[in-house]
Amino acid sequence: MSSLPRPSIWRARSVLLAALLGLTLVLAAMLAYEAHDAARSHRATAERALRDYAAVAAFELAAGVTDDLDRVVLPLITPLTGTRAVTAYERLPAPSAITAPADSALHCGNAPSDAPRVTFRLDFRDGSFLAAGTPLSSAERDGIADTIAAHARGVYQSDWRYAAIRTRIGGSDHIVFYSVKYAEQLAPIAAFGFTACADALDAPAFAAAMRRHALLPSALVGAMANDSLLVVDVFDAAGRKLYSTDVPAGVPSPYVGEVALARFGGVRARASLRPRAVEALALGAMPRSRLPLLLALLALTAGMATVAVLQLRREHELARLRSDFISSVSHELRTPLAQILLFAETLSLGRVRSESERRGASDVIVQEGRRLMHLVENILHFSRAERRMTRLAPEPAALAPIVRETIDAWSPLAVAAEVAVRAELDEDVAALVDARALRQMLLNLLDNAVKYGPPGQSVLVTLSSASRDTARITVDDEGEGIPTAERERIWTSFYRLERHADSSVAGSGIGLFVVRELAGLHGGRAWVETAPSGGARFVIELRLAHFESGLEYPTPHVRRHPPVNGHPPDA
């Protein structure tokens, strides 16, 4: 056997490996966090960019409407207000100066002939209001004058070339376009303007702008139309919807941009990206959160680290058990070897004084040799079982002679331990067994009973038919018994009861493992229960063989293995 590392070296290796596993888990957690943070940052950047694109679309829509209106309105008003007056008392032109151009521009879509068309001049110096075109009632004149005066004082900016506000004329909504004429020092002296239908800043105007202008970068969206990419809504200052494209069914888009047209009475244009636009502008689908995957990978890493730690502990425990096994086997080998060597030297040196002493020394040598053979057989069976190379040759055989022969062979060791072995055997019971393996199972159970039972106890071995198809062999001792919680664990290799772990009783910890392994290879089973005496009863069940029936029973499941390097496995 190869030497095992010293406990201190083993502990140092264990601590180092555990520390490396812990660092691996921490590193995996850090990498997972960094990956999650990078993915989150990527998504946030993409979402911010998409919202910016929506804002750009809203701005382009507003700019398109503004450009369309500028082409019509500026040529009408700029000649009157584009230059500053030399003096605040300058003579002002009449509003009829813009009558002819206004009549040919911004017609109402429904009834152009019936629409009131008015041009006006509001003199801020004396408050006079002059109008030309369609006659207005006194109330309508006052309404337009008051609206223009209030808007010019509170809203109009000196750098604006004109403004538009919504008002009612003749019972319907109209748009009033006007521009302020300034004198030196930006002193407002008059407002010139004209009225137009509400269509000028209503659905038709924005629909026309949608058709004529690309609201998103063509380098990204190509030739796709605005309607397929955007949902556009336009509201007036009061929140009334002036224009809207068809809204697709489903959850509203989170990518929205809005622009207010201050010059046009606070009209607001809002643009939302449709899914097609999101895919085009994000160069594919929006990056999804990788958090579930990262958490799964982190959990897998943690699980692997846990398994590694558990495996480390298991290996450490296995190393300890093997160390204990080597120590126990060495102790068990030393005792019979010392006895054999002592009595062999006695015979060799002729120190016996009588024939009875010579016979006693020979008996001790034979007895201790059998104990050594039993221990070696256990180790060989265990080694074969570990390598899955155990082979049996079960044959129908009467069990009573085999059991009796085994008890007789064990009797000298029982007498030395002051233990009486009794047998109650049914002579008619036969089973499919490998006689050598059955002897090994019985010797292990007898050895177990003698080791852990009290001196002077009586061990009972029984053989009977448990049922029509099974034979049962039991070995009862008068010891402390096996706790219920331990009745399965005692069949595992290297395991010893806690109350025996530090006792002086020698034991390799593989005897019961060999018993269950051999019983299983016979197609039977082995277990432990409480004996009537309060001690432990170990039970082996094997398949019966009925000689008188003439029936052939199938051979029980036996593990067989292919030859190794051209040679069959050890028997």
PyMOL commands that set and color helices and strands:
alter all, ss='L'
color gray80, all
select helices_A, chain A and resi 7-81+95-103+138-154+184-186+198-201+203-212+218-221+226-229+262-264+275-281+291-348+355-386+399-416+435-452+484-486+489-491+498-501+511-521+547-549
alter helices_A, ss='H'
color red, helices_A
select strands_A, chain A and resi 118-123+129-133+163-169+172-183+187-197+230-235+241-244+256-261+267-273+395-398+420-425+430-433+458-465+470-476+525-530+536-543
alter strands_A, ss='S'
color yellow, strands_A
deselect
rebuild
show_as cartoon
